[in-house]
Amino acid sequence: MDAIEKARRVIRIETDSLERLASRLDEGFSRAVSLLKETLDQRGKIVVIGVGKSGNIGHKIAATLNSTGATAVVLNSQNALHGDLGLLSDGDAVIALSYSGETRELLDLLPFIKRFDVRLIALTGKPSSTLSEFSDVTLDTSVEREACPLNLAPTSSSTAMLVMGDALAMVLLEARGFTEEDFARFHPGGSLGRALLTKVADIMRSGTELATVPEISTVREALLAMSAARSGACLILAENGSLAGIFTHGDFARCFQQDAHIADRPVADFMTRRPISVQAESLAAEAVKTIGHNRVDDVVVLDPQGRPVGLIDSQDLARLKIV
């Protein structure tokens, strides 16, 4: 068996484990989500505990929860008995990870955790374990075998825990009504943050960068307006100032192949009526989504009254690091 086939075998084993994980979900999962939501609604926090590989997975689960507005901290089980237990408060929820459910460092800590008024959710591969007995809710993350050829190294089992944590975080996100705007508050850096925090009005072409001509103009006049604005598109305005259509360099190139004398013909004969548009107060992310969904290079920006006030050029999104 060559390296590629061996890798596929690992992936198949882990994928099969996840399929079985999904099929085992029951009302316990719903109770866990409700418990976490109640904790957050009452200003409590989620405390994640795990040892070894489970501890590493716990860090990722906590990071995912925090990134979606669910306050989470990681409690180091070894340091907890030497003062770190102070981060636990009445009203918190604890997510404890241990595949065997018999991890000694974790079990030694449980009696002290239970002295607090907290709820305990166990992620374990052994639903009949000691950890499960201590818990209010147990989520079964058992696997038939590890992807390790020796069936020893935590692989399928750690993946199952990770995916269960993701499932909890994402369902909790929806249960709390978490929105794109909320997400942006916790991700202000990078292109994602810019796309979610920036409004269309902040990045659109306007003023001298926006090419416009009256509907009675010729193709030549539209091209001159585009050149002056250094734009690849020109908005065509009706007599009352409303949007009549849009004419682009692409439109000109296509039409020129059929008629080399179109320069002095009315631009209205070649413009696109009812072009794709977005509202000026929409998030830039909406413009990105609109451009991608409709496979266009330019999107017209309208004000609340439906009047054209700007243009989004797909090339500007990359330059502004929105995408």
N, C-alpha and C positions, 0 to 999 in steps of 0.2 A: 504494500500500500504506500503510494507516494505522499509527499507532504501535503499536497492540495487535497487529496482524498481524505487524509487524516483530519485536516482542518474541517472539511465538510462533515465528517463524522461527529466531531465535537459540536459543531453548530446544530446538527440534526438532533443530537441528544438533548441539548439545552432547549431547542425549540419544542421538542416533544414534552419536555418537563413543563414548559410554560403553558402548553395546550392543556395538560392535565391540571395545572394550577387554576386556569380559568374555569374549567369544568367543575372544580370543587367549591367554588365560591358559594356561600350561603348567607343566611340572615346575619351570621356573625359579622360579616364584612359591613353590612348596613348599620349594625349596632356600633361598630368601631367608628364609622364615619360620623354618626350622630353624637357619640361620646366626644370626639375631637371637636366637632362644631360647638357643642354646648360649652366645652372648656374655653374655646376662643371667645365665644359670645359673652362669657362671664369674666373676660380679661385674664384668663389663665394662660399658661403656656404648655407646649408639648416638650417633654424631656425624653430624649432617646438614649438608650443604654445598650451596649453590646461589647463583646470581648473578641479580640483577634479579628478574623475576617468579618465577622458579624459587626464588630465595631467600625470597621472601614465602611461597610454598607450603611451603618447607622449615620455616619457623617454625611454621606450622600443624601440620605432621606431627609435629614435635618436641613441640609442646604436647599433641597427642593422645596420643602415646606416654607422656609424663610423667603425664598424667591417668589413664592405665591402668596405672601402676606400672612402666613400662619406662623406665629412666633414659635421657634423651636430652638432648643439648646441640646448639646451633647454632654452627658454626665459620664466622666471617666470612672468606671466601676472600681478601679484600684485606688483612686484618690478620694472617692466618695466617703470612705470611712475615716478619712483624715482631714475632713473639713469641707470638701466640695459638695457634700450633701446639703450644704446651705443654699444652693441654688434651687432646691426643690421647695415648693410652697403648697399649702392647702389649695385645692381647686385645680391643680395641674393634672395633666394626663401623661402617663408614662408609656412609651413604646419600648418593650424589651425584646432584644433579638438574641436568640440562641438556637441553633439548629437542633442540638440534642435536648435542649431544655434542662440540662443538668450541669451547665457550666458553673463550677464551684464559686468563682469570683462573683458571679451574678447572684447565685442563690444565697450567698452570705450577706448580700446587700438587701435582698428582698424584705426581710423582717423589719428593717429600719425604714425602708420606703413605705411599707404598709402602716407605719405609725402616722404618716401624713394622710390627710383626706384627699387621696388621689385615686384615679382610675387607672388600671393597668391593662395594656393591650400586649399580648404575646405574639411574636412572629417566630414560629418554631416548626420544625419538621416532625416533632413528637407531641401530638395533641394530648397524650396521656402523661406527659412529663411533670416534674415538680413545678417548673415554671408555669405551665398551664394551670395547675391547681391553684397557684397564687393569683391568677389573672382573672379579670372581669370578662375579657373577651380573648379568645385564641384564634389566630389566623393560621391555618395549616399551610406551611410552605414545603411540605415533604416532596422528595423526588425519588424515583425508582433507582437511579444511579447517578454518580457524578460523571462529568464528561472526561475526567481524568482517566487515562487508560488503566491506572492502578486502582481506580474507584476510591481514591483517597483525598486528593486535593479538592477543597471546596470550589466547585465550579458551577454545576447545575444548581446546587443548593443556595449559593450566594447570589446567583442570578435570579432565582425565584424570590428571594428576600428583597432584592433590589426592585424587581418589578412589582411586588406586592406593595412596597413603599410608594412607588410611583402611582399605583392605582389609588391608594389612600389619598395621596396629595392631590391628584387630579379630580377625583370625585368630590373631595372636600372643597376644592376650588370652586366647582360648579355649585355645590350646596350653599356656599357663602355668597354666591353672586359676584364673584371676582371678575373684573372686566379688563379689557386691554389697557384702559386708562390707569387702573390700579396697578397692573403689571408694570407699566412705564415708570411709576413712582419708585419701584424697587430696582429698575434697570436703566438708570439715567445715562450710563456710559455705552459707547459703541454705537454701531449703526442701528441696532434694535431699539435702543433708548431714543436715539434721534428720530427714528421713524414714528415711534409711539408718542413722543412728546411734542414734536413739531407739527404745526398746522400747515395746511396747504397754502394759506395766505403768506406764510413766512418764506416759502421757497418758490412761489410762482413767478413767472416773468410778467412784469407790469411796467407801466410808464413807457420810457423810450425803448425798453427791451421787448415790448409787446407790439407786434405788427398788426395793424388794423386798416381796412379800407372800406368805403361805402359799397353797397351791393351793386351800384351802377358802374363800378370801376372795371378796368380791363385787367387781363392777366398780367400785362406788362407792369401796371401800377401795383399790383399785388406783389410781384417779384421785387420791385424796387423797395416796397415797404419791408419785405423780408430781409433784403440786403441791409437796409438802414438799421434794422433791429438786430441783425445777425441772428436771425431765427429761421428755422426750417418750416415754419407755418405762419399763416396769416389768417386772422379772424375777419370774416366778412359780416359787416353790420347792416341791418335793415335801416330804413329811413328813421324809425323811431328809436334807434340805438340798441335794439334787441339783437340777438344773435341770429344771423341768417344761415351761416355755415362756416366751414373752414376749408382753406386751400393750402396744400403743402407742396414742398419741392418734389415729393414723390408723385403727387397728382400731376404736376407739370411734366415730369419725366415720362409718365405713362401716356399722357395726352399728346405730347410733342411727337411721339413715335407714330401717331396716327395723323397728326396735322401739324406740320412745321410752321404754320402761319397763325398759331393761336394767340400770339402775344397781344394782338389788338382786338381780340374777341372778349365779350363780357366774362369776367371771372365767375359770375353766377352760373354760367353754363357748365363749369367744371368743378365747382366746389362740392364738398360733402355736406348735405343738409342733415340737421339733427345729429351733430357729432357727439361723441362720448364726452361727458362732463362730470365734474365734481363740485361740491360746494366749497367756498373759500374757507369756511370755518371747520371743515373736515380735517381729520388727522392726516399727516403725510402718508401714513401707512395705508389709508384708504385709497390714495392716489396710486401707490405702488400696486395695490391689489387690483385696482381698476385697469391699469396699464397691462398687467400680466394676464388678467382674465380676458380682456378684449383684444390683446395682441396689437396694440397701437403704440405709436411713438409719441403722440401728443394728446393731451387731454385739456379741454377748455374748462376754465374756472369761472363759476357763476356766483353772484352775490345772492342774498336771501330773496331778492325780487326777481331772480332769474336773468339778470343782466350780466354780460361777459365782462369780467374784470381782470382776467389773467390767463396764463397758459402754463401747463406743466409739460416740460420736455423730458422724455425719459433719460436723455443724456445728462441732464442736470442732476438727476437723482444720484447717479454715480459720483459726479463731481462734488456734490454736497455730502457724500458718504451716507446717504439715506438707505442705499442698498449695497 
